[in-house]
Amino acid sequence: MTRALVVYGTTYGGAGRVAAALGAALLARGLDTEVSPVRQVGGVAPFDAVVVAGALRGGRWARDARRLVHQGRDLLARMPVWLVAADPEVSAATAHRLAPVAQLAEMAALVDARGVVTVGVPFPAGPGAFGSLADAVVAAVPLGKLRAVPAWGSGGASAGRERARLRLVRTASDAPATNVAM
């Protein structure tokens, strides 16, 4: 089973909304996806890909997100990782053209991140939001031919933790899926 973690560090809630939208985009592409605040993540080892999101304030990325990257750098460096910065001082229309702030670039180098994305706030909503990033995550993890099957349980929010769950099962064909890269 292929599993993705979208984890976020936030103070004001903006990064949580970005993480939820990213999680929904990954879920729509057939990945078993968990969206969770950094403080509630037990570890990244059970996952095949990790997206770490956090808000930018004064050129500094969310402390929880930085701490997760520093503490998990050895394991994160061996898996596909993306870093996402939600910047309230940048418009959604121009955010994609920005180079990452120095601190985020350092974090990306520390774990050999596959990509760094700056998102303006408010970010574009809807089913197409974060499509390119979600496609890149799907392309980076090993997938067989899979189909989505609803998982057991409610899949709803519990104890302040947002969760989106699907279970992936192999279809009759053993042919690998074709994935689109970013």
C-alpha positions in Angstrom: 0.0 0.0 0.0 1.3 3.4 -0.9 1.0 6.0 1.8 1.5 9.8 1.7 1.7 12.1 4.7 0.9 15.8 4.5 2.0 17.3 7.7 1.8 20.9 8.7 3.1 23.3 11.3 0.9 26.3 11.9 0.1 29.0 14.4 -2.9 30.7 12.8 -4.4 27.8 10.7 -3.4 28.9 7.2 -1.0 26.0 6.7 -3.7 23.5 7.9 -6.0 24.7 5.1 -3.2 24.3 2.5 -2.4 20.8 3.9 -6.0 19.8 3.7 -6.2 20.9 0.0 -3.0 19.0 -0.8 -4.3 15.9 1.0 -7.5 16.1 -1.0 -5.5 16.4 -4.3 -3.4 13.3 -3.3 -6.5 11.3 -2.2 -8.2 12.1 -5.5 -5.2 10.6 -7.3 -5.5 7.4 -5.4 -2.9 7.7 -2.6 -3.7 6.6 0.9 -3.2 10.0 2.4 -3.0 11.3 6.0 -3.2 15.0 6.8 -2.0 15.9 10.3 -0.5 18.7 12.4 3.2 18.1 13.1 2.6 17.8 16.9 0.3 14.7 16.3 2.6 12.8 14.0 4.3 9.8 15.6 6.9 9.5 12.8 7.4 9.5 9.0 8.7 5.9 8.7 5.3 4.3 7.7 4.9 6.6 4.7 6.2 6.4 1.2 6.2 10.2 0.6 6.0 13.3 2.8 4.8 16.8 2.1 5.7 19.3 4.9 3.7 22.5 4.9 4.1 25.6 7.1 3.3 29.3 7.1 6.0 31.9 6.4 6.2 34.9 8.8 9.0 37.4 8.3 10.9 35.0 6.2 10.8 32.2 8.7 9.0 28.9 8.2 6.8 27.5 10.9 8.8 26.3 13.9 7.0 22.9 14.1 7.8 22.2 10.4 11.4 23.2 10.8 11.7 20.9 13.9 10.2 17.9 12.0 12.7 18.4 9.1 15.7 18.7 11.5 14.7 15.8 13.7 13.7 13.5 10.9 16.4 14.6 8.3 18.1 11.2 8.1 14.9 9.3 7.2 13.4 12.1 5.2 16.6 12.3 3.0 15.8 8.7 1.9 12.2 9.3 0.7 10.4 11.7 -1.6 9.8 15.0 0.3 8.3 18.3 -0.7 8.3 21.5 1.3 5.4 24.0 1.0 5.4 27.5 2.4 2.1 29.4 2.8 3.0 33.1 2.6 0.3 35.6 3.6 2.3 38.5 2.2 2.3 37.1 -1.3 -0.6 37.1 -3.7 -1.7 33.7 -5.0 -1.2 35.0 -8.6 2.6 35.6 -8.2 3.6 33.0 -5.5 4.6 30.3 -8.1 7.3 32.6 -9.5 9.1 33.2 -6.2 12.3 31.5 -5.2 12.1 30.0 -1.8 13.2 32.1 1.2 16.7 31.3 2.4 15.6 29.3 5.4 13.3 27.1 3.3 16.1 26.5 0.8 18.3 25.3 3.6 15.6 22.9 4.9 15.2 21.6 1.3 18.9 21.0 1.0 19.0 19.2 4.4 16.6 16.5 3.2 17.3 16.7 -0.5 13.6 17.7 -1.1 12.2 17.0 -4.6 10.6 20.5 -4.6 9.8 23.6 -2.7 6.5 25.4 -3.3 5.5 28.9 -2.1 1.7 29.4 -2.0 0.1 32.8 -1.8 -2.7 33.3 0.7 -5.6 32.9 -0.1 -4.5 30.0 -2.3 -6.5 28.9 -5.3 -9.3 26.5 -4.2 -11.2 23.8 -6.0 -10.4 20.4 -7.4 -7.5 21.7 -9.5 -5.6 23.3 -6.7 -2.2 21.8 -6.2 -2.6 19.4 -9.1 1.0 19.7 -10.3 2.4 19.0 -6.9 0.0 16.1 -6.4 1.0 14.7 -9.8 4.7 15.0 -8.8 4.1 13.1 -5.5 2.2 10.3 -7.3 5.0 10.0 -9.9 7.7 9.7 -7.2 6.2 6.8 -5.3 6.2 3.3 -6.6 2.7 2.4 -7.6 1.3 -0.7 -9.3 -2.0 -0.7 -11.0 -4.3 0.4 -8.2 -7.9 1.2 -7.5 -9.3 3.1 -4.6 -11.6 1.4 -2.0 -13.1 3.2 1.0 -11.3 2.3 4.2 -12.9 1.1 7.4 -14.0 3.7 9.8 -15.6 7.1 9.5 -12.5 8.8 8.0 -13.7 12.1 9.5 -12.0 14.5 11.9 -11.2 13.0 15.3 -9.5 14.5 18.3 -8.6 17.7 16.3 -6.9 15.6 13.6 -8.0 15.9 9.9 -7.8 12.6 8.1 -8.6 11.6 4.6 -8.4 7.8 4.0 -8.6 5.4 1.1 -7.2 1.9 1.0 -5.4 1.0 -2.3 -5.7 -2.5 -3.7 -4.1 -4.1 -6.7 -6.2 -4.8 -9.7 -6.1 -8.0 -11.7 -3.4 -6.6 -14.0 0.2 -6.5 -12.7 1.1 -3.8 -15.2 2.6 -0.7 -13.5 0.6 2.5 -13.6 1.7 5.3 -15.8 2.2 8.5 -13.8 2.5 12.1 -15.0 5.5 14.1 -13.7 5.4 17.8 -12.8 
